[in-house]
Amino acid sequence: MPKQIDCPCGETVTGETDDELVSATEAHISERHPEMVGTKSREEILAMAHDA
């Protein structure tokens, strides 16, 4: 089941699998929030996710 994270900046990040979601979230952070690169672990990212 796809999962998503609703970023406070207004964008929604989605992934079909946990790995895809983590990867997409890390890419989003790199592009939109470079000051946050390396601050969220895989577990923290997945804890923010909910079913899409």
Secondary structure, DSSP 8 states (H G I E B T S, - for coil): --EEEE-TTS-EEEESSHHHHHHHHHHHHHHH-GGGTT---HHHHHHH-EE-
